[in-house]
């Protein structure tokens, strides 16, 4: 495993994601995937968030989730009393 003293530590810490793994395919030695560093939020994280928001909007449109649901906080906001 790559330690904080290793030359490659900084590259992994600034490019790899703790959720989606090592950007270089070295999950077994990557300090981020092994919990030594938090890493960065990767493009896959952003893509996942967008997919979740799109799915929530679809569920609201189909009536499965009430209008006024905030996808980022997972709470109902600005709901008129008559719809609660």
PyMOL commands that set and color helices and strands:
alter all, ss='L'
color gray80, all
select helices_A, chain A and resi 9-15+43-61+81-83
alter helices_A, ss='H'
color red, helices_A
select strands_A, chain A and resi 69-70+75-76
alter strands_A, ss='S'
color yellow, strands_A
deselect
rebuild
show_as cartoon
